[in-house]
């Protein structure tokens, strides 16, 4: 089985990796591991020191030992104490843009999930499994579904997100990235591919510094100017050996990919639709699928 769930620990395995998440005591989904398959619960490595002046969730009773701003998160939203790059930003009629998503349910699906009206990877033989994890906002009836498709032999995990508005109100989606990856260390270099007409996909490799590294396209298409993909690679990684994480958007429209190095030298990498001029109105009962 490529997907196993035990004690609210989600383990996704391919032939060469283990991708693991765990729901914590507040219903937040933490990202605990992405690397070699250890066949064990890896959440023990999350041992955060007390970080003064870090904001708290409303129900943590002012704990100085817990803050979303310090945790490795699976799909972090803005406005609720995590001040790093957000993945999802909404606005409701009262003007609020905070989204407090907590774990609601999960479902394991046979076959690869599909994305409505968007291109997506597929498996003709239906040998893959998919995972659907549902989260709900603590104030509004806004549901977000995180989708994972496991291609075991190819060592690939696909990601997508669906936002569903079950409120009686019309809400506005301002940002919705397709995938986010938090890593506990930052000694990586970024490989990306820029270019121009008749000279596409030129390789550039650069070190990470504190702050945010960003690439993207404002053209309404990914274009020859930037390939919609990034690679995080250890400094000694080459084309035949070493550790590397790749993120590639299966979508040819305007996009953005951001990599942020935070105050604890952790990394957050996100990739998805370009949010600069993105506004999507969701009427009651409607949903939006990310590529």
Secondary structure, DSSP 8 states (H G I E B T S, - for coil): --EEEETTEEEEEETTEEEEEEE-TTS-EEEEEEES--SS--GGG------TT----TTSTT-TT--TTTS-BSS-BSSSS--S--SEEEE-TTS-----EEEEEEEEEES----TTS-----TT---EEEEEEEEESSS-EEEEEEEEEETTTTEEEEEEEEEE-SSS-EEEEEEEEEEEEES---EEEEEEEEETTEEEEEEEEE--SEEEEEEE-SSS-TTTEEEEEEEEETT--SSSS-EEEEE----SSEEEEEEE-TTS-EEEEEEE--TT--EEE-TT-EEE--
